[in-house]
Amino acid sequence: MEVVGKKDLLPSRPEHVAIIMDGNGRWANRRSMSRMQGHEQGANAVREAIKGCREFGIPYLTLFAFSSENWARPTEEVNHLMGLFRFFFKKELKSLLEADVKVTFIGDINRLPKDVQKLAEELVQKTADKDKLHLTIALSYGGRAEIAEAAKRLAEKVKSGDVNAEDISEENFGDFLQTSDIPDPDMIIRTSGEKRISNFLLWQAAYAEFFFLDILWPDFTKQDLQIAVEEFATRNRRYGAISA
């Protein structure tokens, strides 16, 4: 398949693509490999997603790397994932800088091991001035927890008198979310054939187009992203209105 360029996708390309990276364990099981090896292979797909967004001119990418529910997984697997994050954050810094990628994180980062927190902070600081792709990594993230935390912060503002309760709206509520500095996703992709949102960007996904791919995450390539982007261009996004 020939990969299209940025101009070929304008003006119908999504501005923000979010991906639920699912299927690492099943990919490994089908090959009689450990789940840890599946996660390691999944890192290659992350590189493909970043490369695809850069080539297709998509300025925002959010990846669901580790959910708040994932802490309930076996300790060995969680520890391995933390090790994988350490490795990825260190190894990919140079390539992210060269690709002009800005990195930020959402989620309860304070639950991560201290050294992983430090590496994440360094990644944010060292890529802060990059502007070709804004990569957001959802780590220790849960959509309900994010909304609850935003509501708590807003309630504190009302209590202190900084915000009037009658002035609260959908628009300014979004200012209290962790994603307040980026647009809502236009397109959410989930791999592995599962068709659910799994507590991911619950508020932000209100009008996103969903694409459920029957491939496991380690097999994801930029060609799969291209297929989704091309289908996105054919969809009529009415936002509740009547189509023209």
C-alpha positions as CSV (number, residue, x, y, z in Angstrom):
1,M,0.0,0.0,0.0
2,E,1.3,3.4,-0.9
3,V,1.5,5.8,2.0
4,V,-0.1,9.1,1.3
5,G,1.5,12.4,2.3
6,K,0.2,15.3,4.4
7,K,-1.3,17.3,1.5
8,D,-3.2,14.2,0.2
9,L,-5.1,14.1,3.5
10,L,-6.0,17.8,3.8
11,P,-8.5,19.2,4.7
12,S,-10.2,16.1,6.1
13,R,-7.6,14.6,8.3
14,P,-8.3,14.5,12.1
15,E,-6.5,17.1,14.2
16,H,-6.3,14.8,17.2
17,V,-6.0,11.0,17.2
18,A,-6.3,9.0,20.4
19,I,-5.4,5.3,20.6
20,I,-6.4,2.6,23.1
21,M,-3.4,0.2,22.6
22,D,-4.9,-3.2,23.3
23,G,-3.8,-6.7,22.6
24,N,-0.2,-7.1,23.7
25,G,-1.0,-10.1,25.9
26,R,-3.1,-11.9,23.3
27,W,-0.4,-11.2,20.7
28,A,2.2,-12.9,23.0
29,N,-0.1,-15.8,23.9
30,R,-0.7,-16.7,20.2
31,R,3.0,-17.0,19.8
32,S,3.7,-18.9,23.1
33,M,5.5,-15.9,24.4
34,S,5.3,-14.1,27.8
35,R,2.9,-11.2,28.2
36,M,6.0,-9.1,28.9
37,Q,7.4,-9.9,25.4
38,G,4.0,-8.7,24.1
39,H,4.4,-5.4,25.8
40,E,7.9,-5.0,24.4
41,Q,6.7,-5.6,20.9
42,G,3.9,-3.1,21.5
43,A,6.6,-0.4,21.9
44,N,7.4,-0.8,18.2
45,A,3.7,0.0,17.4
46,V,4.1,3.2,19.4
47,R,6.9,4.2,17.1
48,E,4.7,3.4,14.1
49,A,1.8,5.6,15.4
50,I,4.2,8.5,16.0
51,K,5.8,8.1,12.6
52,G,2.4,8.0,10.9
53,C,1.1,11.1,12.6
54,R,4.2,13.0,11.6
55,E,3.9,11.9,8.0
56,F,0.2,12.5,7.7
57,G,0.3,15.9,9.4
58,I,-1.7,15.0,12.4
59,P,-0.7,17.5,15.2
60,Y,-2.0,15.7,18.3
61,L,-1.7,12.1,19.4
62,T,-2.8,10.6,22.7
63,L,-1.8,7.1,23.7
64,F,-3.5,5.1,26.5
65,A,-0.4,3.4,27.9
66,F,-1.5,2.3,31.4
67,S,-4.9,2.7,33.1
68,S,-5.7,3.3,36.7
69,E,-7.3,-0.2,36.6
70,N,-4.0,-1.8,35.4
71,W,-2.6,-1.4,38.8
72,A,-4.7,-4.5,39.7
73,R,-2.6,-6.7,37.3
74,P,-0.1,-9.2,38.7
75,T,2.8,-7.4,40.4
76,E,5.4,-9.0,38.1
77,E,3.6,-7.6,35.0
78,V,3.2,-4.1,36.5
79,N,6.9,-4.1,37.5
80,H,7.8,-5.1,33.9
81,L,5.7,-2.4,32.5
82,M,7.3,0.2,34.7
83,G,10.7,-1.1,33.5
84,L,9.5,-0.8,29.9
85,F,8.5,2.8,30.5
86,R,11.9,3.5,32.0
87,F,13.6,2.0,28.9
88,F,11.3,3.8,26.4
89,F,11.6,7.2,28.0
90,K,15.4,7.0,28.0
91,K,15.8,5.4,24.6
92,E,13.3,7.4,22.6
93,L,14.3,10.9,23.9
94,K,16.7,11.5,21.0
95,S,14.4,10.3,18.3
96,L,11.5,12.3,19.8
97,L,13.7,15.5,19.8
98,E,14.8,14.8,16.2
99,A,11.1,14.3,15.1
100,D,10.1,17.6,16.8
101,V,7.7,15.8,19.2
102,K,6.4,17.5,22.4
103,V,5.5,15.1,25.1
104,T,3.1,15.6,28.0
105,F,1.4,13.2,30.4
106,I,-2.1,12.8,31.9
107,G,-3.1,10.6,34.8
108,D,-2.2,10.1,38.4
109,I,1.5,10.2,37.8
110,N,2.2,10.4,41.6
111,R,1.4,6.6,41.8
112,L,4.3,5.8,39.6
113,P,7.7,4.8,41.0
114,K,9.8,7.9,41.8
115,D,12.4,7.3,39.1
116,V,9.7,6.8,36.5
117,Q,8.1,10.1,37.6
118,K,11.5,11.8,37.2
119,L,12.1,10.4,33.7
120,A,8.6,11.5,32.7
121,E,9.3,15.0,34.0
122,E,12.6,15.1,32.1
123,L,10.9,14.0,28.9
124,V,8.3,16.8,29.3
125,Q,11.0,19.4,30.0
126,K,13.4,18.5,27.3
127,T,10.7,18.3,24.6
128,A,8.7,21.4,25.8
129,D,9.7,23.6,22.8
130,K,8.9,21.1,20.1
131,D,5.8,21.7,17.9
132,K,5.4,19.2,15.0
133,L,3.5,16.7,17.1
134,H,2.0,16.9,20.6
135,L,2.2,13.5,22.1
136,T,0.1,12.9,25.2
137,I,0.8,9.7,27.2
138,A,-2.1,8.6,29.5
139,L,-0.3,6.9,32.3
140,S,-2.0,5.7,35.5
141,Y,-5.1,7.3,33.9
142,G,-8.8,6.9,34.4
143,G,-11.5,9.1,32.8
144,R,-13.9,9.0,35.7
145,A,-11.1,9.9,38.1
146,E,-10.1,12.8,35.9
147,I,-13.7,14.1,35.8
148,A,-14.1,13.7,39.6
149,E,-10.9,15.6,40.2
150,A,-11.9,18.4,37.9
151,A,-15.3,18.7,39.7
152,K,-13.4,18.8,43.0
153,R,-11.2,21.6,41.8
154,L,-14.2,23.5,40.4
155,A,-16.1,23.1,43.7
156,E,-13.1,24.6,45.5
157,K,-13.2,27.6,43.2
158,V,-16.9,28.1,43.8
159,K,-16.3,27.8,47.6
160,S,-13.6,30.4,47.5
161,G,-15.7,32.8,45.5
162,D,-13.4,32.7,42.4
163,V,-16.2,31.1,40.3
164,N,-19.9,31.6,40.4
165,A,-21.9,28.4,40.3
166,E,-24.3,29.8,37.7
167,D,-21.4,30.5,35.4
168,I,-20.3,26.9,35.1
169,S,-20.7,25.6,31.6
170,E,-19.5,22.7,29.4
171,E,-16.8,24.9,28.0
172,N,-15.3,26.1,31.2
173,F,-15.6,22.7,32.9
174,G,-13.2,21.5,30.3
175,D,-10.6,24.0,31.5
176,F,-10.3,22.0,34.7
177,L,-9.5,18.7,32.9
178,Q,-5.9,17.5,32.4
179,T,-6.4,17.9,28.6
180,S,-7.4,21.6,28.8
181,D,-4.5,22.7,26.6
182,I,-5.2,20.3,23.7
183,P,-8.3,19.8,21.5
184,D,-10.7,17.0,22.1
185,P,-9.9,13.9,20.0
186,D,-11.6,13.7,16.5
187,M,-10.8,10.0,16.2
188,I,-10.3,7.3,18.8
189,I,-8.8,4.0,17.6
190,R,-8.9,0.8,19.6
191,T,-7.0,-2.3,18.5
192,S,-7.7,-6.0,19.3
193,G,-11.3,-6.1,18.1
194,E,-12.7,-5.1,21.5
195,K,-15.5,-2.4,21.2
196,R,-15.5,-0.4,24.4
197,I,-13.9,2.8,25.6
198,S,-12.5,1.4,28.9
199,N,-12.6,4.6,30.9
200,F,-10.6,6.6,28.4
201,L,-11.1,10.3,27.8
202,L,-14.8,10.0,28.8
203,W,-15.6,13.7,28.7
204,Q,-13.4,14.5,25.7
205,A,-14.7,11.7,23.5
206,A,-18.3,13.1,23.3
207,Y,-18.1,13.6,19.5
208,A,-15.1,11.5,18.5
209,E,-15.3,9.1,15.6
210,F,-14.5,5.5,16.8
211,F,-12.5,3.0,14.8
212,F,-12.3,-0.6,16.1
213,L,-9.5,-2.6,14.4
214,D,-9.3,-6.4,14.4
215,I,-5.6,-6.4,14.8
216,L,-3.6,-6.7,18.0
217,W,-1.6,-3.6,19.1
218,P,1.9,-5.0,18.3
219,D,0.9,-5.5,14.7
220,F,-0.3,-1.9,14.3
221,T,1.5,0.1,11.6
222,K,1.3,3.5,10.0
223,Q,-0.6,1.9,7.2
224,D,-3.4,1.0,9.6
225,L,-3.4,4.6,10.8
226,Q,-3.7,5.6,7.1
227,I,-6.7,3.4,6.6
228,A,-8.5,4.9,9.6
229,V,-7.7,8.4,8.5
230,E,-9.0,7.7,5.0
231,E,-12.2,6.4,6.5
232,F,-12.5,9.3,8.8
233,A,-12.5,11.6,5.8
234,T,-15.7,9.8,4.5
235,R,-17.7,10.2,7.7
236,N,-20.3,13.0,8.0
237,R,-19.7,14.7,11.4
238,R,-22.9,16.5,12.2
239,Y,-22.5,17.1,16.0
240,G,-26.2,16.6,16.5
241,A,-27.3,18.8,13.6
242,I,-28.9,17.9,10.3
243,S,-26.4,17.2,7.5
244,A,-26.2,19.7,4.6
